[in-house]
């Protein structure tokens, strides 16, 4: 009788071990746990919740395109179409040039506000977006809304006006047409410091004297804002607000890709 009881217990124990092994195998096969980037898999196989880190000059591969930050340059003065501007105290003009290659199987509707900026001790509660061709009127800058054709590669620049820091994060987050949010990409940038076209002191004196700085043509180009100008350094113009919209533009159709 005791032998039969022992045999029964052994069989039950062996069956329990098999069940546990099957459960573990299924979990591993399904890949439900986060990967090294913290990315998880949804039921339909899409990745989400991960933070993929990159660096200047290196390509990161998103679901939709390959992204490379080619250069980052900062300066305390900037030559806009209506004159030379000086950044507010503690702020700088930051030019970021990126190359984007469409690796998706269709055209991609995109927006300049798909790409944002972050930095240490950032007290801004809103996403920091930049200025492009609409505000600056130059072809080398990114259009506010554009379509990246299938297999197309473009190189464009974005201008940010931000607090002066030694290091920044250039950020992109995957958004799908059904509002599903994928992984986030953060590219670390240590920008090159450019010498200003004129010194801050010279530009300030020119503004005070109502004269153009030495490196700016005489005539209509003046450091003072003309009537109705966009006043870009303060980022408060109606044109900018209308063209860029709210900083949380990811809720709109631009930048949202059909799965």
Secondary structure, DSSP 8 states (H G I E B T S, - for coil): -HHHHHHHHHHHHHHHHHHHHHHHHHHHHHT-S--TT--EE-TTS-EES-EEEEETT-EEE-SSEEEEEEEEEEESEEEETTEEEE--TTEEEEEEEEEEEE-SSS-EEEEGGGEEEE-TT---SS-B--B-HHHH--TTB--SEEEE-TT-EEEEEEEEEEE--S-EEEEEEEEBTTS-EEEEEEEEE--EE---SS-HHHHHHHHHTT---TTS-SSS--SS--TT---GGGT--HHHHHHH--S-GGGSSTT-B--
